[in-house]
Amino acid sequence: MAGTIRVEVVYALPEKQKLIAVEVPEGASMLDAVTASGIAEHFDGLDPARVSMGVFGKVEPNPAGRRLAEGERVEIYRPLKADPKSARRARARRASQG
């Protein structure tokens, strides 16, 4: 019989942050841990099946297939409000005009 591992799940908005430690079965995926944590219940509109996730700052393209190891932290990422390149260009344009 497989054991369990302890991982953390974290999500943050500018006005609210939440970190939840959860025990999941060995071999659990990132998506399994997020679901088991219940973190979506703390944030309106958070759909774990539709958000980007990563482990320790590294984006994972397939959260449902990425198996977790003891002590890892699953980070749920918010969508960007603006493309970083476009925002940088706009700031540079404003700076050169003023």
Secondary structure, DSSP 8 states (H G I E B T S, - for coil): ---EEEEEEEEEETTEEEEEEEEEETT-BHHHHHHHHTGGGGSTT--GGGSEEEETTEEES-TTT-B--TT-EEEEE---SS-HHHHHHHHHHHHHH-
